[in-house]
Amino acid sequence: MYFVREYAAEGGLISYGPNYDDAFRQVGEIIGRVLKGERPEDLPVRQVTKIDLVINAKTANSLGLPLPAALLGRADEVIE
């Protein structure tokens, strides 16, 4: 199990972690606000709230692991 989506895409079984595209978007918003004149110390601290579950079904099949339908249904992405 990994925390970065790319590891599951490259053959890892599962990744569960922050959506880095969303995190980078938040960073861009903060930088934009600073460039428009807001003081960094006046900006709120932000935290990634979008967490992705990625399952590599191909790896699970090669390991002989059955994946429950409920788990597959909750996944944000299933790699076949």
N, C-alpha and C positions, 0 to 999 in steps of 0.2 A: 504494500500500500504506500502510495506516494502523496505528496501535497501539491505537485505541479502536474497539470494536465498533460504536458508533453511526454512525461515518463510513461503514462498509460498508453499514449498514442504510439510510443516506440516499443511496446510489448509488455509493459507492466500490467498487473491485474486490475488495480483500482487506483484512482487518485481522488482525493477529497481535500479541497483547499480553496483559497481565495481565487476569485476571477480577476486575473491581473489586468485584463483589458479595462475592467471597471475601475480598478485601483489607479491605473494610469490616467484614466479620464478624470478622476477626482483630483489627481495631482495637477492636471492641466487647468482645471477650474480654479484651483487655489492660486496657481501661478498667474493666471489671467487676472484674478482679483488683486493680487499684489502689483502687477504691472499697471493696473488702472488706478493705483494710489492707496489702496487699503493697507493698513499696517499689519504685518504678519502676526504680531502678538494679539491683535484684535480678532483674528480669525479662529473659528472653533477647531478643535482637534477632531479629525475624522478617522473613521475606521471602516475597512472593507466590510460590507454587509452581504455581498453576493458570494455565496460559497457554492462551488460546482462539484458534483459527483459524476465522475467519468468511469465507465466500466469497459474493459476490453474483453468482450465476449469470446473473441478468437483465442486469447490466452487462457481464459477459463476453460474452454473446450479442450485445448491441448493439455491442460492439467487434469482434465476429468472432473472438474468442479461444476456441479449443477448450480445454476443461478436462479433463485426464486423470482417468480414473476413480479412480486411486490417490490423487490429490490430493483429490478430492471425498470419498473414503472416509475420509481423515484429518481432514477438517474437523469441528469441533465443531458448526457450523451452516452450512447452505447456504440462502441467500435466493433463492427462485425468483421 
